[in-house]
Amino acid sequence: MSATSPEIPLWLLGPFGLLLLLIATMPLTPPRVKQMWEHYYPHLSLGLAGIVGIYYLTQIPNGGSTLAHTLHEYFSFIALIGALFVVAGGIHIKVKGEATPAVNLGFLLIGAILANFIGTTGASMVLIRPWIRMNKIRISAFHVVFFIFIISNVGGALTPIGDPPLFIGYLRGVPFFWLLEHAIPAWIFTLGTLLAVFYVLDRRSFQKMPRRLQHEAAREAETWRIDGLANVLLLGIIIGGVFLPETYFSREIVMLAAATTSYFLTPKIAHLENAFTFAPIREVAFLFVGIFITMMPALGYLATHGAELGFTRPIQYYFATGLLSAVLDNAPTYVNFLQLAQASVLSENTALVTAPGGVDSMKILLTEKSLHLVAISLGAVFFGALTYIGNGPNFMVKSIAHDAGVHCPSFFGYIFRYSLPILLPILALVGWLFM
């Protein structure tokens, strides 16, 4: 959006705020209220989106083109997320043996790297059940929490496939390998620190086991078996599809074709053992169409008034994006602060805005203001681990672990026992060192 963006009435921000509030609070309500939400959330999401969509079509100059662009962006987003979800759901890993702390450390490290190729959602779905099985004798709350910290969030910070907000950034002009080039020192430090803390806790847990079980775990050779290996090739096709041009929806067609092929060719036993259903991606699809459309007024308002907030330093973007990502979904939070950074660039280059061709605010972010973009990206991804509602896979992992009989901390137990005393100080140190 340019400096000539139309004035957005403040009341039009209401549907966006209401939808995010409902997403954040409804999973925490009493069972009867939660059940109503689970039944009616598609209607609420589409209804709120309809209010904004109709206003843009009837009251905003060129509002129809803005709405069309948003829907195209949403379709690209959901095609990638949905394709990764379906293909990853066809890969089932069987593991036999009890893991030592060193084996667990290697598993989490591999999972973090893998998250950049199949997404935090895909990696979480593929790996959480083997993680529980390989630690079956001593699985505890901190095993689930650090899985969420590392694989469901921090790991996927280097590529657009890794986490939903980064893919939206890619759709808006951030090159595919840009974060890999600019954010890897902060990623290595954050991941390494989390792994070190986990190892200390896991070593203590392992040493509390009877000596006999410790020796058996150390001697017993682990055996691994992967069902649905053809889906690995389909994952490669999806990744390749990201690089296709946007014309004629070729990118999305390839991704959806790979997902369809996976669903019909994957052995039924792999889906059954993964407890695969379309319920999680259905929820994402309905909620995010509402988020994308109701977010348009917020983005327009930031384009016009963002510079008035006075954000100038990368660390301000890092903590502001991060703390909001912890309590709201990190994808819309990322987009809003990306828009704010672009608006700030425009305000600092007012002489160029009126020049022929204007000013490419994204190009300036990628070059002169690169640390601002790194701060927004890492804030959105890293801080999504602070609560169960910060990122989509978090609640999914908790649900799977709970169904497997693992004790998981409550919503506030997760925050006060793990996020605040362990994760937040690490993320604050990252901000001080790198932002």
C-alpha positions in Angstrom: 0.0 0.0 0.0 1.2 3.5 -0.7 1.0 6.7 1.2 -2.2 7.4 -0.6 -4.0 4.5 1.0 -7.7 5.2 1.8 -8.5 6.2 5.4 -9.8 3.1 7.3 -12.6 3.7 9.8 -11.5 2.4 13.2 -14.7 0.3 13.7 -13.6 -1.8 10.7 -10.7 -3.1 12.8 -13.2 -4.7 15.1 -13.9 -8.0 13.2 -10.1 -8.7 13.1 -9.7 -8.1 16.8 -12.8 -10.1 17.7 -11.8 -13.1 15.6 -8.3 -13.2 17.1 -9.8 -12.8 20.6 -12.1 -15.8 20.0 -9.3 -17.9 18.6 -7.2 -17.2 21.7 -9.9 -17.7 24.3 -12.4 -20.2 23.1 -10.2 -23.3 23.5 -9.8 -22.3 27.2 -13.5 -22.1 27.9 -15.8 -24.6 29.7 -16.6 -27.7 27.7 -20.1 -26.6 26.7 -18.9 -23.2 25.4 -15.9 -24.8 23.7 -18.3 -27.3 22.0 -20.4 -24.5 20.6 -17.3 -22.8 19.3 -16.1 -25.9 17.6 -19.4 -26.2 15.8 -19.9 -22.6 14.8 -16.4 -21.2 14.3 -16.7 -21.6 10.4 -19.9 -19.5 10.5 -18.3 -16.8 12.7 -15.1 -16.6 10.7 -16.9 -16.3 7.3 -19.4 -13.9 8.8 -16.8 -11.5 10.1 -14.9 -11.8 6.8 -18.1 -11.0 4.9 -18.6 -7.8 6.8 -15.1 -6.6 5.8 -15.3 -7.9 2.3 -18.6 -6.2 1.5 -17.3 -2.9 2.9 -14.2 -3.1 0.7 -16.3 -3.9 -2.4 -18.7 -1.0 -1.8 -16.9 1.7 0.1 -13.1 1.4 -0.6 -11.7 2.7 -4.0 -10.1 -0.4 -5.7 -11.3 -2.4 -2.8 -12.2 -5.3 -5.1 -8.7 -5.6 -6.4 -7.4 -5.5 -2.8 -9.8 -8.3 -1.8 -8.9 -10.4 -4.9 -5.2 -10.1 -4.0 -5.8 -11.1 -0.4 -7.8 -14.2 -1.5 -5.0 -15.1 -3.9 -2.5 -14.8 -1.1 -4.8 -16.9 1.2 -5.1 -19.6 -1.5 -1.3 -19.9 -1.9 -0.9 -20.0 1.9 -3.6 -22.8 2.5 -2.3 -24.8 -0.5 1.2 -25.0 1.0 0.0 -25.7 4.6 -2.6 -28.2 3.5 -0.3 -30.0 1.1 2.4 -30.4 3.8 -0.3 -31.5 6.3 -1.6 -34.2 4.1 1.7 -35.6 2.8 3.3 -35.5 6.3 0.3 -37.3 7.6 1.1 -40.2 5.3 4.5 -40.8 6.8 4.5 -43.0 9.9 7.7 -43.7 11.9 7.9 -46.7 14.1 10.6 -46.9 16.7 11.6 -49.5 19.2 13.9 -49.0 22.1 14.3 -46.5 25.0 16.2 -43.3 24.2 19.2 -42.0 26.2 19.7 -38.2 26.7 22.2 -38.1 23.8 19.7 -39.9 21.4 17.0 -37.4 22.5 19.3 -34.5 21.8 20.0 -35.8 18.3 16.4 -36.4 17.6 15.4 -32.8 18.6 18.2 -31.4 16.5 17.2 -33.4 13.4 13.6 -32.5 14.0 14.5 -28.8 14.1 16.3 -29.0 10.8 13.5 -31.1 9.3 11.0 -28.4 10.3 12.5 -26.1 7.7 11.7 -28.6 4.9 8.3 -29.9 5.8 7.1 -27.1 8.1 6.7 -27.1 11.9 3.2 -28.6 11.5 4.5 -31.4 9.3 7.5 -32.1 11.5 5.3 -32.1 14.6 2.8 -34.5 13.2 5.5 -36.9 11.9 7.7 -36.9 15.0 5.6 -36.5 18.1 4.4 -40.1 18.3 7.9 -41.6 17.8 9.1 -39.1 20.4 6.6 -40.4 22.9 7.3 -44.0 22.1 11.1 -43.8 22.4 10.8 -42.1 25.8 7.9 -44.3 27.0 9.5 -45.4 30.3 10.2 -41.8 31.5 8.2 -39.5 29.3 7.2 -36.4 31.3 5.8 -32.9 30.8 9.2 -31.3 30.0 9.7 -33.7 27.0 6.5 -32.4 25.5 7.3 -28.8 26.2 10.7 -28.9 24.7 9.4 -30.7 21.7 7.0 -27.7 21.2 9.8 -25.2 21.9 12.2 -26.7 19.4 10.4 -28.7 16.7 7.0 -26.9 16.7 8.5 -23.4 16.7 12.1 -22.4 16.9 13.3 -25.0 14.4 11.4 -23.7 11.4 12.8 -20.2 11.4 15.0 -20.4 8.3 12.8 -21.0 5.3 9.3 -19.9 4.1 8.2 -23.5 4.4 9.3 -23.7 8.0 6.5 -21.6 9.6 3.3 -20.0 8.2 4.3 -16.3 8.8 7.5 -16.8 6.8 5.6 -18.1 3.9 3.4 -15.1 3.9 6.6 -13.0 3.9 7.8 -15.0 0.9 4.5 -14.2 -0.9 5.1 -10.5 -0.2 8.6 -10.5 -1.7 11.1 -11.9 0.8 13.5 -14.2 -1.2 13.3 -17.9 -0.3 16.9 -18.2 1.1 17.0 -14.7 2.6 16.5 -15.8 6.2 19.0 -18.6 5.8 21.6 -16.0 4.9 20.7 -13.5 7.6 19.2 -15.3 10.6 21.3 -18.4 11.0 23.6 -17.1 13.8 20.6 -16.2 16.0 18.9 -19.5 15.1 22.0 -21.6 16.0 22.4 -19.7 19.3 18.7 -20.1 20.3 18.5 -23.7 19.2 21.8 -24.6 20.9 20.8 -23.0 24.2 17.5 -24.7 24.3 19.1 -28.1 23.5 21.7 -27.5 26.2 19.0 -26.8 28.8 17.0 -29.8 27.6 20.0 -32.1 27.9 20.6 -31.0 31.5 17.0 -31.7 32.4 16.9 -35.0 30.5 20.2 -36.2 32.0 18.7 -35.6 35.4 15.6 -37.5 34.5 17.6 -40.4 33.1 19.7 -40.7 36.2 16.6 -41.0 38.3 15.8 -44.3 36.5 16.9 -47.6 38.2 20.4 -48.6 37.3 19.1 -51.7 35.5 16.9 -49.7 33.2 19.7 -47.2 32.5 22.0 -50.0 31.4 19.3 -51.6 29.3 18.5 -48.3 27.6 22.1 -47.7 26.9 22.7 -51.2 25.5 19.4 -51.7 23.6 19.8 -51.0 19.9 17.0 -48.7 18.6 15.2 -49.9 15.5 13.4 -47.6 13.2 10.9 -48.3 10.4 9.2 -45.7 8.2 5.9 -46.4 6.4 4.8 -44.3 3.5 8.2 -43.5 2.1 6.8 -42.4 -1.2 5.5 -39.3 0.5 9.1 -38.1 0.9 9.3 -37.8 -2.8 6.0 -35.9 -2.8 7.4 -33.5 -0.1 10.2 -32.8 -2.5 7.7 -32.0 -5.2 5.9 -29.6 -2.9 9.1 -27.8 -2.0 9.9 -27.6 -5.7 6.5 -26.1 -6.3 7.3 -23.1 -4.1 9.7 -21.9 -6.7 7.3 -22.0 -9.6 5.9 -18.8 -11.0 2.6 -17.5 -9.7 1.0 -17.4 -13.2 -2.0 -19.6 -13.8 -1.9 -20.9 -10.2 0.8 -23.4 -11.3 2.4 -23.3 -7.8 -0.8 -24.2 -6.0 -1.8 -26.8 -8.6 1.4 -28.7 -8.1 1.1 -28.7 -4.4 -2.5 -29.8 -4.3 -1.8 -32.5 -6.9 1.0 -33.8 -4.6 -1.4 -33.8 -1.7 -4.1 -35.6 -3.6 -1.7 -38.3 -4.8 -0.4 -38.8 -1.3 -3.9 -39.2 0.2 -5.0 -41.9 -2.3 -1.7 -43.8 -2.6 -0.7 -43.8 1.1 -1.4 -47.2 2.7 -4.4 -47.0 5.0 -2.4 -48.4 7.9 -0.1 -45.4 7.9 -3.1 -43.0 8.1 -4.6 -45.2 10.8 -1.5 -45.3 12.9 -1.0 -41.6 12.6 -4.7 -41.0 13.6 -4.9 -38.9 10.4 -8.0 -36.8 9.9 -8.8 -33.6 8.0 -10.1 -31.8 11.1 -7.0 -29.8 11.9 -6.5 -28.4 8.4 -10.2 -27.8 8.1 -10.0 -25.6 11.2 -7.0 -23.7 9.8 -8.7 -23.2 6.4 -11.9 -21.7 7.9 -10.1 -19.5 10.5 -7.4 -18.2 8.2 -9.8 -17.1 5.5 -11.4 -15.0 8.2 -8.0 -13.8 9.4 -6.7 -12.9 5.9 -9.8 -10.8 5.0 -10.5 -9.1 8.4 -6.8 -8.3 8.5 -7.1 -6.0 5.5 -8.3 -2.9 7.4 -5.5 -3.4 10.0 -2.9 -3.5 7.2 -4.4 -0.5 5.6 -4.5 1.4 8.8 -0.8 0.6 9.5 0.1 1.7 6.0 -1.4 5.2 6.8 -0.6 5.6 10.5 2.2 3.1 11.2 4.9 5.7 11.3 3.1 7.4 14.2 3.9 4.5 16.5 7.5 5.5 16.6 9.2 2.1 16.1 12.7 2.7 14.9 14.9 -0.1 16.4 15.0 -3.8 15.4 14.7 -4.9 19.1 11.4 -3.0 19.3 10.0 -5.0 16.4 11.5 -8.2 17.8 9.7 -7.9 21.2 6.5 -6.3 19.9 6.1 -9.0 17.2 7.1 -11.7 19.6 4.9 -10.9 22.6 1.8 -10.5 20.4 2.7 -13.7 18.6 2.6 -15.5 22.0 -1.0 -14.6 22.6 -2.3 -14.3 19.0 -1.6 -16.4 16.0 1.9 -15.5 14.7 1.0 -15.3 11.0 -1.3 -12.2 11.2 1.0 -10.7 13.8 4.0 -11.0 11.4 2.0 -9.4 8.5 1.0 -6.5 10.6 4.5 -5.7 11.8 5.9 -6.2 8.3 3.4 -3.7 7.1 4.4 -1.4 10.0 8.1 -1.7 9.0 7.2 -0.9 5.4 5.2 2.1 6.4 8.2 3.3 8.5 10.4 3.0 5.4 8.0 5.1 3.4 7.9 7.8 6.0 11.7 7.9 6.1 11.8 8.2 2.3 9.0 10.7 1.6 11.1 12.4 -1.1 11.2 9.1 -3.1 7.5 8.3 -2.7 6.5 11.0 -5.2 9.4 10.2 -7.6 8.7 8.3 -10.8 8.2 4.7 -9.9 7.9 5.5 -6.2 10.0 3.6 -3.6 10.2 -0.2 -3.1 9.8 -0.4 0.7 10.4 -4.2 0.6 13.7 -3.7 -1.2 14.9 -1.3 1.4 13.9 -3.7 4.2 15.9 -6.4 2.5 19.0 -4.3 2.2 19.3 -1.1 4.4 16.8 -2.3 7.1 17.6 -6.1 7.0 17.9 -6.4 10.8 14.4 -5.0 11.1 13.1 -7.8 8.9 15.1 -10.4 10.8 13.7 -9.1 14.1 10.1 -9.4 12.8 10.6 -12.9 11.4 12.4 -14.4 14.4 10.0 -12.6 16.9 7.0 -14.2 15.1 8.5 -17.7 15.0 10.4 -17.9 18.3 7.8 -16.3 20.6 5.1 -18.5 19.1 6.4 -21.1 21.6 5.6 -19.0 24.7 2.0 -20.3 25.0 -0.1 -23.1 23.6 -2.0 -20.6 21.3 1.1 -18.9 19.9 1.4 -21.4 16.9 -0.9 -23.9 15.4 1.2 -27.1 16.1 1.4 -26.4 19.8 -2.1 -27.4 20.8 -1.9 -30.3 18.3 1.1 -31.7 20.0 -0.4 -31.3 23.4 -3.6 -33.1 22.3 -1.7 -36.0 20.8 0.5 -36.4 23.9 -2.5 -36.2 26.2 -4.4 -38.8 24.2 -1.2 -41.0 24.5 -1.5 -40.8 28.3 1.4 -38.3 28.8 0.9 -35.7 31.5 1.0 -32.2 29.9 1.1 -28.9 31.8 -2.1 -26.8 31.9 -2.3 -23.6 29.9 -0.9 -21.5 32.8 1.4 -24.3 34.0 3.1 -24.3 30.6 3.6 -20.5 30.9 4.7 -20.2 34.5 6.8 -23.5 34.8 8.5 -23.4 31.4 8.0 -20.4 29.2 8.7 -17.6 31.7 11.6 -19.2 33.6 13.3 -21.0 30.7 12.2 -19.8 27.2 11.7 -16.0 27.8 15.1 -15.3 29.2 16.7 -17.1 26.3 14.7 -15.1 23.8 15.5 -11.9 25.6 19.2 -12.7 25.5 18.8 -13.4 21.7 17.3 -9.9 21.3 20.1 -8.3 23.3 22.9 -10.1 21.3 21.5 -10.1 17.8 18.9 -7.3 17.5 
